[in-house]
Amino acid sequence: MPEFLSISLSEQPPQTAQALVFYADESGPLGPVGGAIWARTGLDFARIAKATGFSGRPGHMIDIAAPAGLDCERLVVLGRGEDGQAQTEAAWADRGGSLFAKLDGARIRDAAVILDEPGIAPRQVAALAAGATLRSYRFDKYIKRGNGRVHDRLSLTIAAGAPKDIGAELDQALAVATGTILARDLVNEPANLLGPEEMAQVAQGLSEIGVSVEVLTEKEMQKLGMGALLAVGRGSVRPPRLVVMQWNGGKKQQDPVAFVGKGIVFDTGGISIKGAASMENMKGDMAGAAAIIGVMQALASRKAKVNAIGILALAENMPDGNAFRPGDIITAMSGETIEIISTDAEGRLVLADALWYCRERFKPQAMVDIATLTGAILVALGNDYAGVFTNTDSLAAGLQQAGLATGEKVWHLPIGHAYDKLIESRFADIKNQGGRNGGASIAAQFLSHFVGDVPWAHVDIAGTGFGVPSSETNSSWGTGFGVALFDRFVRDNYEG
């Protein structure tokens, strides 16, 4: 659990909570317990709602200090929203995030939230708790002067009927939230403190919860012929690493589902160097790998009944006398030769070797990679959707459904042979860049050369992995996007 929040379940609201919270629409409380609590105040709900502008929409709040007839210090009424969308798990997570923000903003340290609306499912209650957990996240470990606000811990009791019916769902939801928080921590870390070896060490820590972890060094990658990944890391004094994580929670004969993450711990662009403006954000170019560590932790923590592989392609892209150059021709592990047009199109190179290695070694039933790969996807989709590209449309459909359930949304975009013409090379089998227009599809088409006939999808999170506008469940620079998406994708499609 995070530093600023503790969550417990109760069948009835505790007698000594500093604040009582329930949800309402414009007509009043939605359940009998909330209704009885309001009745004890003797207040006219319609009159109070009109005076405060409360219409029951999400984000609306009535906050009454020292309410008559109640032993608590505060009575907080929050808008539930309309039916339909208000009942999705993503909406319940947003509701939990808003709940934490309201209580924390009011400096409430001990609150009981009453969820007695008829028909609430355990998974919805769990989503609310997960949303509150995610919103409570802060990355302030390097702020030493103490000039910011001091946040006390919020103790939140959820009164939603029999705890035993909710506990299992809550454990699973908090496992995913904790995995997302781990991914956020990694994305937020400065690159001087988080290189390939340090990320590998974080992955190795998952062995404590049953994940098998291997770390391949430069020497081992050279023996495997990983010329693409090694080329990207040549300009850095910090050597690249390939990390292999295995969670074996399924049946022995079950082929694994595999996840591969781009882990460029810092991306200068190499010899094709980026402009100075906003280059500091390139510490987040390992957000895909961070998501893979987070989802492997989530799967292991909740004892997912699946065999899963997580692979991290870790390198730092720096300009140096030893760095690879535009015009170079390198050979990937697959044997395919690649002409380098831009050293700033490096993510697809490290993924090329990681995908081929995964395909050859593990023969997965499905393989999904995730990467902050192209600025083109940000132009196309903004910050609300990630792009998904695939050689198997059912994978895109499964990811889209998982995205709607979790709020980590993806949009299906095309690849195909037409894009191959744009990456034809005069000097090699393929080149690593194919022009400005359609850049996200071109990059995905490049990756498709390294997956063979394995069902595969590529998720481009350049617009969603970091630096996005704040949401109900995230006020952090690093988002942890992909952890909840992939966990739900596995839960709905591969667990047996």
N, C-alpha and C positions, 0 to 999 in steps of 0.2 A: 504493500500500500504506500501511497505517496506521503511525503512529509507533512502536508498541510490538511489531511483529511483522514478520518476513520469512519467506517460504516458498520452498523450493526442492524440486525433484523429484530422486530418485535411484533407480537400479535396485536398488542394494544399500545397506544401512545404512552410513553413514560409520564409519571406524575410530576417530574421535577425539571423538565426541559426549559431552557431559557426562552425558546421560541417554538411555537406550534405553527405548522405550515400545512395548508391543503390547497387543492386546485379547484377552480371554479370556471364556469362560463358566465355570460352576461346575466343569466337568471339566478345564479347563486351556486352554493356548494354542490358537488357532483355525487357525493355519497352521504350515507346516513350519519357517520361519525363526524365528518366535517360540518354537516348541517346542525348536529347537536351542539358542537363547539361554538358555532356562530350564534346559535339561539341563546346561549348563556351570556353573550355580550349584551343582549337586549337591543342591538342596533338594527336599523332597517337596511338590508343589503342593497336594495335598489337605490336608496338615497345616497349611501356611501359610494356606490359604484359611479353614480352620476357626478358626485362631487370630486372624485379622484380621476375621472376619465377612464375608469376600468370597463373594458368591453369583453374581457375573457380571451383576448388574443395572446399568443405566446409573447412573453416579455412584459406583459402588463402585471402590475403588482399593487395590492393594497397592503399597507404596513401600518398597523395600529399598535402604538406603544401603551404599555400598562392597561391592557383591555379589561374592562369591568367584567366581573363574573368568572375570570380565569386566573389561575395561579402563575401563569407564565408572564415574562416581561414583554414579549412581542407576539402578536398574531399576524402572520403573513399569509396573504391569499395571492396565489399566482394564476395567471391565465393558462388554461389548458389548450386552447385552440379549437378549431372545428373538427368534426368527425372526419373519417377518411384518412387524410394524410397525418392527422394528429395521432393516429394509432399505429403507425409504422414504428419499427424499432429505432430507426434513425431519428424519428421525431421524438421518441422517448429519451434517447441519448441527448438530443438538443435540450430537452426539458430539464434533464439532470444537470447539464452544463449551466443553463440559465439559473437553476436553483442555487448551485454553488456560488455563482457570481453575485446573485442578489444577497445571499446570506453573508458572504465574505465582505461585500461592499458595505453592508449594514453592521459589520463587526460583531456578528452573532457567532458565538463559539460552541453552542450546544442547542441543537434543533431536532425536532421530531417532525417528519413529513408523513402525513396521513394519506395513504393511497387506498381508498375504500370505494372508488368508483366501480360499479358493477362491470364484470367482464374483463378486468385487467388480468393479463396473462403473466405468469412468472417471468417469461423472457422479457416482457416489457419493463417489469420492475427492475430486472437485472440491467437492462439497457439504461435506465435512468441512473442507477448507481455507477455504471461505467462512465456515463457522460459527466457526472459530477467529478469522478476521479480524474478524467482527462482534463477538465477545466481547472482543476486544482493544481495542475502541473506548472512549475516555474523552473527556469534555469538561471540561477543567480549565484552559483558557487564561486564565481570569480569577482563578485562585487564585495569588496573588502571595507569600504569606507562606512558602511551602515547608513548611507544617506537616503535610502529608500524606505518605504513603509515596512514595518515589521508585521508579518502575517502570523497570527496565532493558528493553532490547529483547530479545525472544525470537527466536532463530534456529531455525526448525523445518524439518527435512528430512523429506519424506514419501517413504519407500521402498515403492513399490507397483508394481514391474514396470517395463516400458519407458516412460520419460517421454514419448516421442513420441505414445503412444496416449492420454495423459492431458492433455497440454499444451493442446489446443484447448478442451477442456471446462473446464480450470482457468482459462484466460483469460476465458471467458464468465462463469463463476461469480464470479470476482473483480471483473469489471466491474459485475456486479449488486451485489455487496457494497459496492463503492466508491460506487455510486450511493446505496445505502441510508445509508452513512455521511455523504454530503453532505446528504441529507435530515435526518438526525439533527442535524448541525451547525446547520442552519437553524432547526429547531424549538427547539433548546437556546439559541440566541442571544437575548439580552434585547431587548425591543422598542425601547428607546431607541437601539439600534445597528442595528436591522434594520427599516426601514420599507419602504413600497412601492418607493421608488426604489432602495434598497439591494438588495432582492430582485430587482428588474429587472436590476440590474448583475450579480448572480450568474448569472442566466439568460443575459445577454449574453456571459459568459465561455465558454459552451458553443460559441460560434462558432469557438473554437480547435480543436475536434474535429469540425467540419463541420456543426454545427446552425445553421440560418438563424434569426435572432432579430429581431423587430420589437417596439418598445415604443410603445404608443399613450398619448398624454397626455390630460389633461382636454379640451383643445380638440378633439382628434380624436374623442374619445368623445362630446362634445356634438354634433358634426356627424353622428355615427352614431345619435344619439338614445338613448344608453345612460342613460336617466333613473334606472334602478334602481341600477346600480352607482355612479353619480355621487352619488345621494342618500345612500348609506351613508357616503361619504367626506367629506361636506360639513362635518362638525363638526371635522375634523382640520386642523391646519396643514400636515400632510404629504399632498400630493395623491395620489389614486388613480392606478393604472396598469393597463393591460391588456397582458399580454405574450403574444406569439405565437411559438412555436418550431416549426420544421419540420425533420424528418429525412427525407431522400429517399434511402432505401437500397433501395427496391423498384423495380419496373418503372414507366416513365413513365405508363402507362395505368392503373395500379393506384390505386383510390380510397383515400384515407388512412384509418387508424384514428385516432381523436382522443381525447385525454384532457384534461379540464378540472378545474382545482383551485381550491378556495376558499382565498383568501389574505388573511384578516383578520389583519393583523400584530399588532393588539391589539384586544380586544373588551371595552369597558366596559359594553356594552349600550346605549350612547347615552343618550338621554333616559329610556328604560326601563332605568335603570341597574341593574347587578347589585349584589348584596350584596358587602361588602368581603371576606368569607371566601373565601380561595383565588382571588381575582381575579388574583393574579400568574400563575396558570396560563394565563390568556388570551393570554399571549405565544405559546402553541402553537396558536392558532386558525387559523394558516396552514399546518398540517401537511399539508393536502391539496395546496396549491400546492408545498410542499417536496417531496412525493412525486413530483409531475409533473416538477420539475427533476431529481430523482434518476433517474427512469426514462428521461428523454430523454438524460441523460448515459450511462446504461447502454446504451441502444440504439445510440447513436453510438459508444461505446467498443468495443463488440463487433461493430460494422459490421452491424447487423441488416438483413436483407433485407426491409424493409418501409418504406412511407411512413407516417410518424407525425406527428401534430400534438399539441403541448402548449400549452395556454392557461392563463394565470394571471390570476385576477381579484383584484387587490391593492388593499386599502383599509384604513384604520384607522377604527374605529367609536368616536367620542368625543362627549361632550356639550358643546355650545357654543351660542352665540347663533345660529349659522348651521346647526346640526344639524337634520336632519329629525325630525318629531314624530309621535307617535301621532295618528291622525286625518288625516294628510296623504294626498293622493292623488298618486301619481307615475305616469309613463308609461314602460314598459319599451321597449326597442328593437323588440320585436315589435309595438308599438302597443297592447298590452293595458294597461289601467289597473289599478293596485294600491292598495288602501286599506291604510294602515299601521296595524295594530293594536298591534304592539310593535316598537320599533326594535331590540330584542334578537333579533329573527328576521331578522337582516341577511344571513346567509350565503346564504340562498335567493335574496335579491335580487341580489347580485353574480353568482351563478351563472346567474340567469335571463338576464341580458344576455350573459354569456359563452357560454352554450349556444346562444342564438339566433344570435349572431355566428358561432360555429363552424359551425352548421348552414347558414347562408346563404352563407358565404364558401367553405367547403371541401367541402360535400356529402359528408361522410364515410360510409364503408360501415358504421361503427359508432362510437358516441360514449359514453364513460364519464366520469362526473365523480366526484370524491372530495372529501370534506369532513368536518370536525369539525362536523356540522350540528346534532345534537339531543341533549340530555341524555336524551331518551326511549330512544335506542338503547342507552345505557349501562344504563338500568334493565332493558331487555329482554334484553340479551345479555351484559352484564358486559364484562370486559376480554379475553376469549378470541376472540370473533368480531366482525367488522364486519357491518353489515347491508347487503344488496344488494336493490335494488328495480329493476324493469325493465319495459319495454313489450315485451320480446322474451325469452321464457324461455330460449332457447338461450344468450344472453349470461350469464344467471345461472348456467347449468350450466357454461359455460366458466370463469367466475370461480371457482366452487366447486371445480372440478378443479384449477385453478391454485393455489388456496389450500391444498388438501390437499397438493400437491406441495411447496409452499414453506414451509408452516407459517403463512402469513398467511391465516387462514381467514375465510370469509364465510358468512352464512346468509341464504337467500332469504326475504324478507318481502313482504307484499302492498301493492299500490296498486290503484286502481280507481275507478269513477265514484261509488261510495258516499262516498268521501272528498271528492269535489268539493262535496258538499252542505255540508261543514264549512268550506269556504273561500269560500262564496258571500258577496258583499258587498252591502249595501243601497245603497252609493254608487258602487261601481266594478265593474269586471269580475270582480275577485277580491280577496281580502284575504290578508295574509301570515301569518296565524296562525289556527288553527281549533280551539283548545281543547287541554286537557292529555292526554286519553286518545287513544292512537294517534298521538302526536305525530310519531314518525319516519315513519310512513306518510303523514301529512298533509303533512309537508314534502316528501316525495318526490313526492306527487301534485301539489303546487304546481309543482315543477320540470318535471313531465311536460307542462305547458302550453307549455313553451318549446323543445321538441325536435321537434315535428311528427311526421312518420312515419319519422324516422331511428331505426334500432335503437339503443336507449339503455339504459344502466344507471347507477344512482346508488349509490355506496358511502359509507356513513356510518361514519366512523372516530372518532366522539367517544369511544368506549370503548377504542380501540386505538392512537390516534395519539400519546399522551403519558401519562406518569404511571401506567403499568401496573406490576404486579409484575415483578420481574426474572425473566428466563428464562435458559436455557442460552446463548442467543446475544445477549442484550441485558441490560446492567445500567445503561443510560442512561435518563434521563427521557424524552427524545425517542426514538421507536422507529424512525422511517423506514418505518412500515407503508405498504404500497402499491407500493413500488418493485419488490420481488421478485414480488409478485402480478401486477402489470401486465406486467412483462417476460416472465414465464412465460405469461401469457394471450396475449401477442403471439406468442411463440415457438411455442406449440402451435396457434394458430388463424389467424395472418395472415402468417407469413413464407413466402415462396415461393422 
